[in-house]
Amino acid sequence: MNKKIGFIVGSLRKDSFNLKTAKTFANLLPEGYEADFIEIGDLPLYNEDLEVEGKVPESWTRFREQTKAVDGVFFFTPEYNRSVPAALKNALDVGSRPYGDSAWDEKPALVVSVSPGAVSGFGANHHLRQSLVFLNMPVLQQPEAYIGNVMNLMNEDGTFIEDTQTFFKLIIDKYVEFFEKLTK
């Protein structure tokens, strides 16, 4: 049976560099692993007042069930104001509730930050890791996945150059080793 890895993209833009990166990672997954893209753009802001029978938004239920069904999670995030986008933070909050029933617990994670700038989303990457520690998600530490100057890493047709894809494959291979150690 394939291991299902949830792919969560923090940028909601339809042509985002993070989405292009995520799709490339999905295509590079080894045999026995499959990507499951989990939508976050339709999640209303978390409000505990809605956490009662009959009021829970359908998108929250769909998101929680889909997240619980995956074996691990890859996060792809841009950096907004030295942190993660609000949609991604909201997804973390929605998935962690109701209290005591977190969809995130013990799922091995990978954080990839993608940016057109040279800083490579360093702040967002580490800010996200901080939240994942609290959510009890072990996170791959090395190699760190900062994808900066992303436009210089792409061919004219919008695909990633071979050297960049080789780096992505290294990251995936290390994640698979990490995942296998944790889930034995």
Secondary structure by P-SEA (a helix, b strand, c coil): cbbbbbbbbcccccccaaaaaaaaaaaaccccbbbbbbbccccccccccccccccccaaaaaaaaaaaaccbbbbbbbbccccccaaaaaaaaaaaccccccccccccbbbbbbccccccaaaaaaaaaaaaaaaccccccccccccccccccccccccccaaaaaaaaaaaaaaaaaaaaacc
